[in-house]
Amino acid sequence: MNVYEFIREKTENLQENAAEFKAKLEPRFRDWSITINDKITNTLNNPWISNLNPFDKKITSPSEEVITNKVTEKVYKELKNKLGQEIFEGEWETIDQNRIDQFAEVTGDTQWIHTDPERANKESPFKSTIVHGFLTLSLIPKLTNSINSARNLFPEARMVVNYGLNQVRFPYPVRSGSRVRARARIVGIQPKNNSIELINEISIEVENRKRYACVAETVFRLYF
């Protein structure tokens, strides 16, 4: 390896590490912003669901941190002890061209970088079609087994509501035919009456790649 190749390799590694670090760091800054907004009672931040609890008619403020039953308290303590820890590592899942084409047809995003393997091989720097970023994102429920009742991570909860996403980044493209898997880490937890708001950082790993395909924060409400 000559000097030029050595410098180029080190530069590429530095850029990859910096991009991944940025993708993980940005949601932290957004958390601080959300906390500040909560303090000033931002009523435009989904007020219709912030007070929703289908199992309790009592209405509380989004800023109140009150636990009113023993089950909620028990689960809250268990999850709080796992804060910052990885709680899930999924199985590998292949994303082939057929799945990409189906997603393109449903969403209308038929750009050649996703749907034309021949042109992509000639013109794309990846020499292959790549997966839609939103396709990767949409696979999170499957990749985290959250749709599998046999592997319910929260058996005490009577209902789990997908409350949304804090932030999403796509640090690295996924080539057609690649295998991906998800890792989940608890990064936030807050009690809300007889429910718990849980924030997980989901990292979508690409086989044999250092950088993640997607880093997203999912927000769930667990109702007891």
C-alpha positions as CSV (number, residue, x, y, z in Angstrom):
1,M,0.0,0.0,0.0
2,N,1.5,3.4,-1.1
3,V,1.2,6.6,0.9
4,Y,-1.7,7.9,-1.1
5,E,-3.8,4.7,-0.6
6,F,-3.0,4.7,3.1
7,I,-4.1,8.4,3.5
8,R,-7.3,7.7,1.5
9,E,-8.2,4.7,3.6
10,K,-7.7,6.5,6.9
11,T,-9.7,9.5,5.6
12,E,-12.6,7.2,4.6
13,N,-12.6,5.5,8.0
14,L,-12.6,8.8,9.8
15,Q,-15.6,10.1,7.7
16,E,-17.5,6.9,8.4
17,N,-16.9,7.1,12.1
18,A,-17.8,10.8,12.2
19,A,-21.1,10.2,10.3
20,E,-22.2,7.4,12.6
21,F,-21.2,9.4,15.8
22,K,-23.2,12.4,14.5
23,A,-26.3,10.2,13.7
24,K,-26.2,8.9,17.3
25,L,-25.5,12.3,18.9
26,E,-28.1,14.4,17.2
27,P,-31.1,12.7,18.9
28,R,-29.5,13.6,22.3
29,F,-29.7,17.3,21.5
30,R,-33.2,16.9,20.3
31,D,-34.1,15.3,23.7
32,W,-32.9,18.4,25.5
33,S,-35.0,20.6,23.2
34,I,-38.1,18.4,23.9
35,T,-37.5,18.6,27.6
36,I,-37.4,22.4,27.4
37,N,-40.5,22.5,25.3
38,D,-42.4,20.3,27.8
39,K,-41.5,22.7,30.6
40,I,-43.3,25.5,28.8
41,T,-46.3,23.2,28.0
42,N,-46.2,23.0,24.2
43,T,-49.9,22.3,23.5
44,L,-49.2,21.8,19.8
45,N,-47.2,18.7,20.5
46,N,-49.8,16.0,19.9
47,P,-52.1,17.2,22.7
48,W,-54.9,14.7,21.6
49,I,-52.8,11.7,22.6
50,S,-50.7,13.1,25.4
51,N,-53.7,12.7,27.7
52,L,-55.0,9.5,26.2
53,N,-55.3,6.4,28.4
54,P,-58.0,4.0,27.3
55,F,-57.8,2.2,30.7
56,D,-58.2,5.2,33.0
57,K,-60.6,8.1,32.8
58,K,-58.4,10.3,35.0
59,I,-56.7,13.0,33.0
60,T,-53.2,14.3,33.9
61,S,-50.9,16.9,32.6
62,P,-48.1,15.6,30.2
63,S,-45.6,17.1,32.6
64,E,-46.9,15.2,35.6
65,E,-44.8,12.1,36.6
66,V,-47.3,10.1,38.7
67,I,-47.5,6.4,39.0
68,T,-50.9,5.3,40.2
69,N,-50.7,1.5,40.3
70,K,-48.3,-1.2,41.4
71,V,-47.9,-2.8,37.9
72,T,-46.9,0.4,36.3
73,E,-44.5,1.1,39.2
74,K,-42.9,-2.4,38.9
75,V,-42.4,-2.1,35.1
76,Y,-41.1,1.4,35.4
77,K,-38.4,0.4,37.9
78,E,-37.4,-2.6,35.8
79,L,-37.1,-0.4,32.6
80,K,-35.3,2.4,34.5
81,N,-32.6,-0.1,35.6
82,K,-32.1,-1.0,31.9
83,L,-31.7,2.7,30.8
84,G,-28.8,2.9,28.4
85,Q,-28.6,-0.8,27.9
86,E,-29.1,-2.8,24.7
87,I,-32.3,-4.8,25.2
88,F,-32.6,-6.5,21.8
89,E,-30.5,-7.9,18.9
90,G,-32.6,-9.2,16.0
91,E,-32.1,-11.8,13.4
92,W,-30.6,-11.1,10.0
93,E,-33.2,-10.2,7.2
94,T,-32.4,-10.0,3.5
95,I,-33.8,-7.1,1.5
96,D,-33.9,-8.3,-2.1
97,Q,-34.9,-6.5,-5.3
98,N,-38.4,-7.9,-5.3
99,R,-39.1,-6.3,-1.9
100,I,-37.6,-3.0,-3.2
101,D,-39.7,-3.0,-6.3
102,Q,-42.9,-3.7,-4.3
103,F,-42.1,-0.8,-2.0
104,A,-41.5,1.4,-5.0
105,E,-44.8,0.5,-6.5
106,V,-46.7,1.2,-3.3
107,T,-45.1,4.5,-2.6
108,G,-44.5,5.8,-6.1
109,D,-40.8,6.2,-5.5
110,T,-39.5,4.4,-8.6
111,Q,-36.2,6.3,-9.0
112,W,-33.7,4.2,-11.0
113,I,-31.3,4.1,-8.1
114,H,-33.8,1.7,-6.5
115,T,-35.5,0.0,-9.4
116,D,-33.1,-0.3,-12.4
117,P,-30.3,-2.7,-11.6
118,E,-28.8,-2.5,-15.0
119,R,-28.5,1.3,-15.0
120,A,-27.4,1.3,-11.3
121,N,-24.6,-1.1,-12.2
122,K,-23.4,1.3,-14.8
123,E,-24.0,4.8,-13.3
124,S,-24.4,4.4,-9.5
125,P,-21.2,4.7,-7.4
126,F,-22.6,1.6,-5.4
127,K,-22.8,-0.5,-8.6
128,S,-26.1,-1.8,-7.5
129,T,-29.6,-0.6,-6.7
130,I,-30.1,0.6,-3.1
131,V,-32.9,0.2,-0.6
132,H,-35.2,3.1,0.0
133,G,-34.4,4.7,3.3
134,F,-38.1,4.7,4.3
135,L,-38.3,1.0,3.4
136,T,-35.5,0.3,5.9
137,L,-37.4,2.4,8.4
138,S,-40.6,0.6,7.8
139,L,-39.0,-2.7,8.6
140,I,-38.3,-1.7,12.2
141,P,-41.4,-3.5,13.6
142,K,-40.4,-6.7,11.9
143,L,-36.7,-6.4,12.6
144,T,-37.4,-5.7,16.3
145,N,-40.0,-8.5,16.6
146,S,-42.5,-6.0,18.0
147,I,-45.2,-7.6,15.9
148,N,-44.5,-11.0,17.3
149,S,-46.8,-11.7,20.3
150,A,-44.7,-14.7,21.2
151,R,-41.7,-12.5,22.0
152,N,-43.5,-9.6,23.8
153,L,-41.0,-7.6,25.7
154,F,-43.7,-6.0,27.8
155,P,-46.1,-8.8,28.9
156,E,-47.6,-6.7,31.7
157,A,-48.8,-4.0,29.3
158,R,-52.4,-4.3,28.2
159,M,-51.8,-2.2,25.1
160,V,-48.7,-0.7,23.4
161,V,-49.2,2.4,21.2
162,N,-46.7,3.5,18.6
163,Y,-46.4,7.2,19.6
164,G,-44.0,8.2,16.8
165,L,-40.4,8.9,16.1
166,N,-38.1,11.5,17.6
167,Q,-35.5,11.6,14.9
168,V,-34.3,9.4,12.0
169,R,-31.0,9.3,10.1
170,F,-29.8,7.1,7.2
171,P,-26.0,7.2,7.6
172,Y,-25.2,4.5,5.0
173,P,-27.1,3.1,1.9
174,V,-28.2,-0.5,1.8
175,R,-27.4,-2.4,-1.4
176,S,-30.0,-4.7,-2.9
177,G,-29.6,-8.2,-1.6
178,S,-27.9,-7.1,1.7
179,R,-28.8,-8.5,5.1
180,V,-29.7,-6.2,7.9
181,R,-30.7,-6.6,11.6
182,A,-31.8,-4.3,14.4
183,R,-30.4,-3.4,17.7
184,A,-32.5,-1.7,20.4
185,R,-31.3,0.4,23.4
186,I,-33.4,2.2,26.0
187,V,-32.6,5.9,26.0
188,G,-35.6,7.4,27.7
189,I,-38.4,6.5,30.1
190,Q,-41.1,8.6,31.7
191,P,-44.2,7.5,33.7
192,K,-47.5,9.1,32.7
193,N,-50.3,8.2,35.1
194,N,-51.1,4.5,34.4
195,S,-48.8,4.4,31.4
196,I,-45.1,4.7,30.6
197,E,-43.5,6.5,27.7
198,L,-40.5,4.5,26.4
199,I,-37.9,5.7,24.0
200,N,-35.7,3.2,22.2
201,E,-32.8,3.9,20.0
202,I,-33.0,1.5,17.0
203,S,-29.8,0.9,15.0
204,I,-30.1,-1.0,11.7
205,E,-26.9,-2.8,11.1
206,V,-25.8,-3.9,7.6
207,E,-23.9,-7.2,7.4
208,N,-20.1,-6.7,7.0
209,R,-20.4,-2.9,7.2
210,K,-19.2,-0.6,10.0
211,R,-21.8,2.1,9.5
212,Y,-25.5,1.7,10.3
213,A,-28.1,1.9,7.6
214,C,-30.6,3.7,9.9
215,V,-30.5,5.2,13.4
216,A,-34.0,6.1,14.7
217,E,-35.6,6.8,18.1
218,T,-39.0,5.1,18.5
219,V,-41.5,6.3,21.1
220,F,-44.0,4.0,22.6
221,R,-46.7,4.3,25.2
222,L,-47.2,1.3,27.4
223,Y,-50.7,1.2,29.0
224,F,-51.4,-0.9,32.1
